[in-house]
Amino acid sequence: MVSQKIYVEKLNKLKLLLVNPNQSLIINTTLQVSMLEVENVRKISPSLRVDIFQRDNHTCQYCGRTPPDIKLVIDHLIPVAQGGNDDFENLVTSCEECNSGKSAKLIKDFTGGSSKEEWSKQIRAKRVSLLRERRKRLDEIRQCWMELLGRKSLLEKDNTAIHNFIERYEVDWIIAAIGIAARKGIQHYVNYTAAILKNWAKDGPPEYLSNPDAGLAKKPATPKQITYIASLLERAGLNLNEVCDKADFDLLTMLDARNLISALTQEVDD
């Protein structure tokens, strides 16, 4: 709330109102609506800002530079003036120079000749494609969520959380995170899952998510795998040491077994 005096003084200073010699007020008729420009100041929440920076690996998506050489800010892929919103997928990490249009040459060098506007369209297209692929697995996440929690249906907060998570994280991350929360019996499992995903986005996911083969390489092959491999070798008339650097079945890992089964199956089919 402001007083009339302050209000009039502000409008007069902006030349929207003029004061006559007799102290009466008149509208400045020389101004037209097309001459006025309204600047919308949008404040992105600190938590959302951190999420964007983490998703983009604290790297300007236009020129590829990283701190401390630059200061990072949040930019809108579709500008606010063109109807852009503050949705997660419309926000992008940018440096101050690229955000203000002062790094046109750096942007073209980084993008192979694209302007900021052209590169923004490519980023949007990639994100739309990625989100479309994630959403195809929405039912898979819901079903897994219900099974892990031992429920026949999901609460409204569960569905809301799933939609929020899928905008930000890989599907396998989401399933693994809710699995951890469910096994621990956490009452506030949605918040706990969100915290896990946020930490993974910051520090990287566990090895079994970022590199599934690493886990398989540490576990011995199962008896079922070994039996199947032996039968495939017999059909192909081969010995284990002819197709693998390990001559003893007991030395095979689950990764070895998977690769051998794939190769031997192809051999038999051919």
Secondary structure, DSSP 4 states (H G I P E B T S, - for coil): ---HHHHHHHHHHTTSEEE-TTS-EEE-TT--GGG--PPP-----HHHHHHHHHHTTT--TTT---TTSS-EEEEESS-GGGT----GGGEEEEEHHHHTT--HHHHHHHHTS--HHHHHHHHHHHHHHHHHHHHTTHHHHHHHHHHHHT-SS--HHHHHHHHHHHHHS-HHHHHHHHHHHHHHT-TTHHHHHHHHHHHHHHH---HHHH-HHHHHTTSBPPHHHHHHHHHHHHHHT--HHHHSS---GGG-BHHHHHHHHHHHHHHHH-
